[in-house]
Amino acid sequence: MHMENTWAFIFARGGSKGIPRKNLQELNGLPLIAHSIEKANQCSAIRRVILSTDCEEIAEVGKKHGAEVPFIRPKNLASDTSSEVDAWRHAIMETKTCFGEEVGTFVSLPPTSPFRSERDISNAIELYRSTESDLVVSVTDAARNPYFNMVSIDEMGLIKIAAPGPTGQRIVRRQDAPQVFDLTTVVYVASPSYVLGCDGLLDGRVRAINVPAIRALDIDTPLDLEFARFIAAKSDKK
């Protein structure tokens, strides 16, 4: 069933401590949520685009830019301490209630990654469809490596390398360290039954697509937003 019944969800709560009204901040003349909505609508594999929010203003902006808003998320699922997975579960169940049908494939496109491409979304969906996966996430090459240039500080205030080499050896060249990746918020593709039943998202059969750092920018702080606007302005000039 999931081959044809793929639904994209944009989760955008109203509150944000790092950047006030973050999901409505403008980038390239569009609010952040609109970038996710437009990319989802460009993807031929996606059947419907649903916005989950607790905020009426975000809901109205989302509708204006092409998302459906069949329900409003409860406040207890939209606080700083709320679990993202719980919001996912609520959306899956509410969608079934509102539309009377099951979500075949669940896709989440966080508003904080406005530089994703339609191809990133399609690649993640294709990887999910072509493999026995519970979840497909997006990663980018990590700038730091816990086996080489990341450290922890002990109770005496002394530093040591964060992770020993896989066989206990000391790694003195970055090339010799196991390759590691940063999880990104570009795209998530999952089995709804897995989302509803898992204890932890990464506990199942999880695969990843690799996305270039420029498309993986995650807007979490005011500095991130300024950097995103700088990148967008540079791209416009080109």
Secondary structure in CASP SS format (residue, H / E / C, confidence):
PFRMAT SS
TARGET T0000
AUTHOR 0000-0000-0000
METHOD secondary structure of the structure
MODEL  1
M C 1.00
H C 1.00
M C 1.00
E C 1.00
N C 1.00
T E 1.00
W E 1.00
A E 1.00
F E 1.00
I E 1.00
F E 1.00
A C 1.00
R C 1.00
G C 1.00
G C 1.00
S C 1.00
K C 1.00
G C 1.00
I C 1.00
P C 1.00
R C 1.00
K H 1.00
N H 1.00
L H 1.00
Q C 1.00
E E 1.00
L E 1.00
N C 1.00
G C 1.00
L E 1.00
P E 1.00
L H 1.00
I H 1.00
A H 1.00
H H 1.00
S H 1.00
I H 1.00
E H 1.00
K H 1.00
A H 1.00
N H 1.00
Q H 1.00
C C 1.00
S C 1.00
A C 1.00
I C 1.00
R C 1.00
R E 1.00
V E 1.00
I E 1.00
L E 1.00
S E 1.00
T C 1.00
D C 1.00
C C 1.00
E H 1.00
E H 1.00
I H 1.00
A H 1.00
E H 1.00
V H 1.00
G H 1.00
K H 1.00
K H 1.00
H C 1.00
G C 1.00
A C 1.00
E E 1.00
V C 1.00
P C 1.00
F C 1.00
I C 1.00
R C 1.00
P C 1.00
K H 1.00
N H 1.00
L H 1.00
A C 1.00
S C 1.00
D C 1.00
T C 1.00
S C 1.00
S C 1.00
E H 1.00
V H 1.00
D H 1.00
A H 1.00
W H 1.00
R H 1.00
H H 1.00
A H 1.00
I H 1.00
M H 1.00
E H 1.00
T H 1.00
K H 1.00
T H 1.00
C H 1.00
F H 1.00
G C 1.00
E C 1.00
E C 1.00
V C 1.00
G C 1.00
T E 1.00
F E 1.00
V E 1.00
S E 1.00
L C 1.00
P C 1.00
P C 1.00
T C 1.00
S C 1.00
P C 1.00
F C 1.00
R C 1.00
S C 1.00
E H 1.00
R H 1.00
D H 1.00
I H 1.00
S H 1.00
N H 1.00
A H 1.00
I H 1.00
E H 1.00
L H 1.00
Y H 1.00
R H 1.00
S H 1.00
T C 1.00
E C 1.00
S C 1.00
D C 1.00
L E 1.00
V E 1.00
V E 1.00
S E 1.00
V E 1.00
T E 1.00
D E 1.00
A C 1.00
A C 1.00
R C 1.00
N C 1.00
P C 1.00
Y C 1.00
F C 1.00
N C 1.00
M C 1.00
V E 1.00
S E 1.00
I E 1.00
D C 1.00
E C 1.00
M C 1.00
G C 1.00
L C 1.00
I E 1.00
K E 1.00
I E 1.00
A C 1.00
A C 1.00
P C 1.00
G C 1.00
P C 1.00
T C 1.00
G C 1.00
Q C 1.00
R C 1.00
I C 1.00
V C 1.00
R C 1.00
R H 1.00
Q H 1.00
D H 1.00
A C 1.00
P C 1.00
Q C 1.00
V C 1.00
F E 1.00
D E 1.00
L E 1.00
T C 1.00
T C 1.00
V C 1.00
V C 1.00
Y E 1.00
V E 1.00
A E 1.00
S C 1.00
P H 1.00
S H 1.00
Y H 1.00
V H 1.00
L H 1.00
G H 1.00
C C 1.00
D C 1.00
G C 1.00
L H 1.00
L H 1.00
D H 1.00
G C 1.00
R C 1.00
V E 1.00
R E 1.00
A E 1.00
I E 1.00
N E 1.00
V C 1.00
P C 1.00
A C 1.00
I C 1.00
R C 1.00
A C 1.00
L C 1.00
D C 1.00
I C 1.00
D C 1.00
T C 1.00
P H 1.00
L H 1.00
D H 1.00
L H 1.00
E H 1.00
F H 1.00
A H 1.00
R H 1.00
F H 1.00
I H 1.00
A H 1.00
A H 1.00
K H 1.00
S H 1.00
D H 1.00
K H 1.00
K C 1.00
END
